[in-house]
Amino acid sequence: MTPGVAATALRGRGSGPGDRADRARAGQLLLGTGIDSLGSGLSAGAAMLYFVTMVGLAPGAVTLAMSAGAVLGILTPVPVGRLADRYGLVRVYVGALVLRGVGVLCYATATSYPAFFAFTLWLMALETTTFPLQQSLLGAVFEEGARVRLMTRVRAVRSAAFGVGAVVAGLALASGSRSLVVALLMVNGASFLVLAWTVLLIGRAAPDAGAVAGSRTAAPDAERPAPGRPVLKDLRFLGLCLSNGLLSLHETVLLVLMPLWLVVELGLSPALPGLLTALYTGLTVVLQLVLGRLRWTEAATGGTLLVSGAFLAAACLVCAVADGLTAAAWQVVLCVLAVVLLTVGENLQMVAAWQTVFDLAPPERRGEYMGAFNTGSGVQSVIGPTLTHRVVLPLGPAGWLLLAGLLGGAAIAFGSLAKGAQASRTARSEDQGANV
C-alpha cells in the first residue's frame, strides 16, 4: 500500500483496489467498535446496580471488588503489550477479546460474592489491555495520514454507541426485570466476540498481514529493526505516561467531582449531572468528527497538548467562579460552559497524546509502549476520585484553582518531555545511520 492510500480512502475518494480495501477495513473496524461499545454501555449502565439491587450484594463489597480490579488493571497492559509484540498483535488482541466475552457471559450468571469478585478481577484486568491493542492495530494497519482521522471516528462511534447502551440499560433497570438485565449483560459478552471476529478479518486482510499477525516472526533477524529499550527503562517516556495520567483527571472531574459538587456543594438539581453528561457525550461525537476532518491533527503533538491543557485549566477556573456565586441560574450557565471547555480539552488531548506516543514508541515494542502509556489513565482512575473528593472538593474555589494548576502543569510537562523524546530519537536514528 503506497503512502496516502489509506488517507484517501478514509476521505471517501479514490476507486482503486487499495482504496476499496482500506475503506472496507475502516468500515469493519467502526462496525465492530460500535457493537462492542453498545454492549459496554449496556454493562456499565446496569452491572453495579444489578448486583446491588437484584442479586443482593452489599454496595461496599461491590465497590471493593471494583477497586481491586482497577488496581489489577494498572498492572496488565505492559505484559500483554509485550505478548503482542512477541507473538502477534492480532493473535493477542483476539485472545483478550474472547476472554472478555467469556468473562462477561460468566459474570452475568454470578449469584455469589466470590464468583462476582473473581469475574470482576478477570474483566477489569482485561479491560485495560484491549484499548491500547486497538490503538496499536489501527496504527499498524493504516497509513500515517489516516490514523488520526480513523481514531477520531472510532472515538465518535464509541461515544455514541456507549451512550445508547447506557440509556437502554437504564430502561431495563427501571423495568425491574432481572432476566432482561441478564440478557443485556450477555449481549455485552457476545459483542466482544463480534469485535474479535472483526479484528481477525482486519488482520488477515492487512497489507502486511504477516507483521500484524506476528511482529517478531514476520521477518528474518537481520531485517528487523533494533527493538529499542524496554519501556520501564525509558524514564522520559514514563514521564509522558505520568503527565498523561494527570491530564486524564478530566474523566474523574466529569464523572465524580462535578456531580458531587453540583448536588452536594451547590445544591443544584440531581438531574443536572445527567444532562451535562449527555451534553458531553453529544459534543464529543461532534468534535471527533470535526477533528477527523482537520489536516493539522495528522501532526498533532506537544503543542496541541498545551492547547488542550489550557482548555482543561480554563474549565476549572470557570468552576471556581461558579463556586463563589449564589445565583443558581448563573451557576448552571457557568457549569455548562465548563463542560464545553472540558470536552474540547479532552478531545484535543486524546488526539495529540495518541499521535505523539505512536510516533515515539519503538516499532518492535509498540504494544509494550502503548500498554504503558494507557496505565496513566488506570492510575488516574484509582487515585483520581480520592484526590478530587478529599482534596479539591473541601477547598471550594481554591480546590478548583489547584486542579487548574495541576492540569496546566501536566500539559506543559507533556509538551516538554515529548519534545525531548523526539529530539533524542532523531539523534539516535542519525547515529545509527552514520554507523551503517
C-alpha positions in Angstrom: 0.0 0.0 0.0 1.5 3.3 -1.1 1.7 6.3 1.3 -1.6 8.3 1.4 -3.8 5.5 0.1 -5.5 4.9 3.4 -5.9 8.7 3.9 -7.6 9.0 0.5 -9.8 6.0 1.3 -11.0 7.4 4.6 -11.8 10.7 2.9 -14.1 8.9 0.5 -12.1 9.5 -2.6 -10.3 7.1 -5.0 -11.6 4.0 -6.6 -8.6 1.6 -6.9 -8.4 -1.8 -5.2 -6.3 -0.4 -2.4 -8.8 2.4 -1.7 -11.7 0.0 -1.5 -9.8 -2.4 0.7 -8.9 0.4 3.1 -12.5 1.6 3.2 -13.6 -1.9 3.9 -11.1 -2.4 6.8 -12.1 1.0 8.2 -15.8 0.1 8.0 -15.2 -3.2 9.7 -13.3 -1.6 12.5 -16.0 1.0 13.0 -18.8 -1.5 12.9 -17.1 -3.8 15.3 -16.3 -0.9 17.6 -19.9 0.2 17.6 -21.2 -3.2 18.5 -18.6 -3.6 21.2 -19.3 -0.1 22.7 -23.1 -0.6 22.6 -22.5 -3.8 24.7 -20.1 -2.0 27.1 -22.8 0.8 27.6 -25.3 -1.9 28.5 -23.0 -3.4 31.0 -21.7 -0.2 32.5 -25.2 1.2 32.9 -26.6 -1.9 34.5 -23.9 -4.0 36.2 -23.3 -2.3 39.5 -27.0 -1.6 40.3 -28.0 -5.1 39.1 -25.6 -6.8 41.6 -26.7 -4.5 44.4 -30.5 -4.2 43.8 -31.3 -7.6 42.1 -28.6 -10.0 43.2 -28.5 -8.5 46.7 -24.7 -7.9 47.2 -23.7 -5.2 49.6 -22.7 -1.9 47.9 -19.4 -1.7 49.9 -18.5 -5.2 48.8 -19.2 -4.4 45.1 -17.1 -1.2 45.2 -14.3 -3.2 46.9 -14.2 -5.7 44.1 -14.2 -2.9 41.5 -11.3 -1.1 43.3 -9.3 -4.3 43.4 -10.0 -4.8 39.8 -8.9 -1.3 38.9 -5.6 -1.8 40.7 -5.0 -5.1 38.9 -5.9 -3.3 35.6 -2.9 -1.0 36.1 -0.5 -3.9 36.1 -1.7 -5.8 33.0 -1.3 -3.6 29.9 2.5 -3.7 29.8 2.9 -7.5 29.9 0.1 -8.0 27.5 1.7 -5.5 25.2 4.9 -7.5 25.3 3.0 -10.6 24.4 1.5 -8.8 21.4 5.0 -7.6 20.3 6.3 -11.1 20.6 3.5 -13.4 19.4 1.5 -11.1 17.2 -0.8 -8.2 17.7 -3.9 -9.8 16.1 -3.4 -13.1 17.9 -3.2 -11.5 21.4 -5.9 -8.9 20.7 -8.4 -11.5 19.6 -7.5 -13.7 22.6 -8.1 -10.8 25.0 -11.4 -10.0 23.4 -12.5 -13.7 23.5 -11.5 -13.9 27.2 -13.5 -10.7 27.9 -16.6 -12.0 26.1 -16.5 -15.3 28.0 -15.9 -13.5 31.2 -18.9 -11.3 30.8 -21.1 -14.3 30.0 -20.0 -15.9 33.2 -20.3 -12.5 35.1 -24.0 -12.3 34.1 -24.8 -15.6 35.8 -22.8 -14.9 39.0 -25.0 -15.0 42.1 -22.5 -15.3 44.9 -19.9 -12.8 46.1 -16.9 -15.0 45.5 -17.9 -15.5 41.9 -18.7 -11.8 41.4 -15.3 -10.9 42.9 -13.4 -13.4 40.7 -15.1 -12.3 37.5 -14.7 -8.6 38.3 -11.0 -9.1 38.7 -10.9 -11.1 35.4 -12.8 -8.5 33.5 -11.1 -5.4 34.8 -7.7 -6.9 34.3 -8.5 -7.4 30.7 -10.4 -4.2 30.2 -7.3 -2.0 30.3 -5.5 -4.2 27.7 -7.8 -4.1 24.8 -7.9 -0.3 24.1 -4.1 0.0 23.7 -4.1 -3.1 21.5 -6.8 -1.5 19.3 -4.7 1.6 19.0 -1.7 -0.5 18.0 -3.8 -2.3 15.4 -5.1 0.9 13.9 -1.6 2.3 13.7 -0.2 -0.9 12.2 -2.9 -1.4 9.5 -3.5 2.2 8.3 -1.0 4.7 6.9 0.1 7.8 8.9 -2.2 10.2 7.1 -5.3 8.2 8.0 -4.5 7.1 11.6 -5.7 10.2 13.5 -8.8 10.6 11.3 -9.8 7.0 11.9 -9.1 7.2 15.6 -11.4 10.2 15.9 -14.1 8.3 14.1 -13.6 5.3 16.4 -14.0 7.6 19.4 -17.1 9.2 18.0 -18.7 5.8 17.3 -17.6 4.6 20.8 -19.2 7.6 22.5 -22.5 7.4 20.6 -22.9 3.6 20.9 -21.9 3.6 24.6 -24.5 6.3 25.3 -27.3 4.4 23.6 -26.3 1.3 25.5 -26.4 3.1 28.8 -29.9 4.5 28.1 -31.2 1.0 27.2 -29.6 -0.3 30.4 -31.4 2.3 32.5 -34.7 1.4 31.0 -34.1 -2.3 31.7 -33.3 -1.5 35.3 -36.4 0.7 35.6 -38.5 -2.2 34.4 -37.4 -4.3 37.4 -36.9 -7.4 35.2 -33.9 -9.4 36.3 -34.0 -11.7 33.3 -33.9 -8.6 31.0 -30.8 -7.2 32.7 -29.1 -10.6 32.5 -29.9 -10.7 28.8 -28.3 -7.3 28.3 -25.1 -8.4 30.0 -25.0 -11.5 27.8 -25.4 -9.2 24.8 -22.3 -7.4 26.0 -20.4 -10.6 26.2 -21.4 -11.5 22.7 -20.4 -8.1 21.5 -16.7 -8.8 22.4 -16.8 -12.0 20.3 -18.2 -10.0 17.4 -15.3 -7.5 17.7 -12.8 -10.4 18.0 -14.1 -11.8 14.7 -13.8 -8.3 13.1 -10.2 -7.9 14.3 -9.3 -11.3 12.9 -10.8 -10.3 9.5 -8.9 -7.0 9.5 -5.6 -8.6 10.4 -5.9 -11.2 7.7 -6.7 -8.6 5.0 -4.0 -6.1 6.2 -1.3 -5.2 3.6 1.4 -6.5 5.9 -0.6 -9.3 7.4 2.5 -11.3 8.5 3.8 -8.4 10.5 0.5 -7.7 12.1 -0.1 -11.3 13.0 3.3 -11.9 14.4 5.6 -8.9 14.5 8.7 -10.7 15.7 8.4 -13.7 13.4 7.5 -11.8 10.2 11.0 -11.1 9.1 14.4 -12.6 9.4 16.6 -11.3 12.3 18.8 -9.4 10.0 15.9 -7.4 8.6 14.3 -6.4 11.8 15.0 -3.1 13.4 16.6 -2.9 16.8 13.9 -3.5 19.5 14.7 -0.4 21.5 14.7 0.0 25.2 12.2 -1.8 27.4 9.6 0.8 28.4 10.3 0.5 32.1 13.9 1.7 31.4 12.8 4.7 29.3 12.4 7.3 32.0 11.4 10.1 29.7 8.6 8.0 28.3 7.5 7.1 31.8 7.3 10.8 32.5 5.0 11.1 29.5 2.8 8.4 31.0 2.6 10.2 34.3 1.8 13.5 32.6 -0.9 12.0 30.5 -2.4 10.3 33.6 -2.7 13.7 35.3 -4.3 15.2 32.2 -6.7 12.3 32.2 -8.1 13.6 35.5 -10.8 15.2 33.3 -12.5 11.8 33.4 -12.8 11.9 37.2 -13.7 15.6 37.1 -16.7 14.9 34.9 -17.9 11.7 36.3 -17.1 12.0 40.1 -16.2 15.5 41.1 -18.8 17.6 39.2 -21.8 15.5 40.2 -20.9 15.7 43.9 -20.0 19.4 43.6 -23.2 20.3 41.8 -25.6 18.5 44.0 -23.9 18.4 47.4 -22.0 21.7 47.5 -24.1 24.0 45.2 -27.4 22.4 46.0 -28.5 22.2 42.3 -30.9 19.6 40.9 -29.8 16.0 40.9 -30.9 15.8 37.2 -28.2 18.3 36.2 -25.2 16.0 36.2 -27.0 13.6 33.8 -27.9 16.4 31.5 -24.3 17.7 31.5 -23.1 14.1 30.8 -25.4 14.0 27.8 -24.0 17.3 26.6 -20.5 15.9 27.0 -21.4 12.8 25.0 -23.1 14.6 22.2 -20.3 17.2 21.9 -17.7 14.5 21.9 -19.2 12.8 18.9 -19.4 16.1 17.0 -15.8 17.1 18.0 -14.3 13.8 17.0 -16.0 14.0 13.6 -14.8 17.6 13.1 -11.2 16.9 14.3 -11.1 13.9 12.0 -11.5 16.3 9.0 -8.8 18.8 10.1 -5.5 18.1 8.4 -3.4 19.6 11.2 -4.5 16.8 13.5 -2.3 14.5 11.5 0.7 16.2 13.0 -0.8 16.9 16.5 2.0 16.8 19.0 3.1 18.5 22.2 1.9 21.9 21.1 -1.7 20.6 20.8 -1.3 19.2 24.3 -0.6 22.7 25.6 -3.8 24.0 24.0 -5.7 21.0 25.5 -4.2 21.8 28.9 -5.3 25.5 28.5 -8.9 24.4 27.9 -8.9 21.9 30.8 -7.5 24.6 33.2 -10.0 27.1 31.9 -12.8 24.7 32.7 -11.6 24.5 36.3 -11.3 28.3 36.5 -14.9 28.6 35.4 -16.0 26.2 38.1 -14.0 28.2 40.7 -16.0 31.3 39.7 -19.3 29.4 39.8 -18.4 28.1 43.3 -18.2 31.7 44.5 -21.6 32.7 43.2 -25.0 32.4 44.9 -27.4 32.8 41.9 -28.3 29.2 40.8 -29.1 30.4 37.2 -25.5 31.7 36.7 -24.1 28.6 38.3 -25.9 26.5 35.8 -24.7 28.7 32.9 -21.1 28.5 34.1 -21.3 24.8 34.6 -22.5 24.3 31.0 -19.5 26.4 29.8 -17.1 24.4 32.0 -18.3 21.1 30.5 -17.9 22.5 27.0 -14.3 23.6 27.7 -13.6 20.3 29.4 -14.9 18.3 26.5 -12.9 20.3 23.9 -9.7 19.9 26.1 -10.3 16.2 26.5 -10.8 15.5 22.8 -7.7 17.6 21.8 -5.7 15.7 24.4 -6.8 12.3 23.1 -5.8 13.1 19.5 -2.5 14.7 20.4 -1.4 12.2 23.0 -2.1 9.1 20.9 -0.3 10.5 17.9 2.7 11.6 19.9 3.0 8.3 21.7 2.6 6.2 18.5 5.4 8.3 16.9 7.7 7.8 19.8 7.2 4.1 20.5 9.9 1.8 19.0 8.1 -0.2 16.3 9.3 -3.5 17.8 7.9 -2.6 21.2 4.8 -0.6 20.2 2.4 -2.9 22.1 4.5 -2.6 25.2 4.8 1.2 25.0 1.1 1.6 24.2 0.2 -0.5 27.2 2.5 1.5 29.5 1.0 4.8 28.2 -2.5 3.7 29.0 -1.6 2.8 32.5 -1.6 6.5 33.2 -5.3 6.6 32.8 -5.6 3.5 35.0 -3.6 5.2 37.8 -5.9 8.2 37.5 -9.0 6.0 37.9 -7.6 4.7 41.2 -6.3 7.9 42.8 -8.5 10.5 41.0 -11.7 10.0 43.0 -9.8 10.3 46.3 -7.8 13.3 45.1 -10.9 15.2 43.9 -13.2 14.2 46.8 -10.8 14.6 49.6 -8.7 17.5 48.4 -10.4 19.5 45.7 -14.0 19.5 46.9 -13.3 20.6 50.5 -11.2 23.5 49.4 -14.0 25.1 47.4 -12.8 27.7 44.8 -9.2 27.2 45.9 -9.6 23.5 45.1 -10.6 24.3 41.6 -7.7 26.6 41.2 -5.3 23.9 42.5 -6.8 21.5 39.9 -6.4 24.1 37.1 -2.7 24.4 38.0 -2.2 20.7 38.1 -3.8 20.2 34.7 -1.9 23.1 33.1 1.4 21.9 34.6 0.8 18.4 33.3 0.2 19.8 29.8 3.5 21.8 29.9 5.4 18.8 31.2 4.0 16.6 28.5 5.0 19.0 25.8 8.5 19.4 27.1 9.0 15.7 27.6 7.6 14.9 24.1 9.9 17.4 22.5 12.9 16.0 24.3 12.0 12.4 23.5 11.6 13.3 19.8 15.0 15.0 19.7 16.6 12.0 21.4 15.0 9.6 18.9 16.2 11.7 16.0 19.7 11.8 17.3 19.7 8.0 17.8 18.5 7.5 14.3 21.2 9.7 12.9 23.8 7.9 14.9 22.6 4.5 13.6 22.5 5.8 10.0 26.1 7.1 10.4 27.2 3.7 11.6 25.7 1.7 8.7 
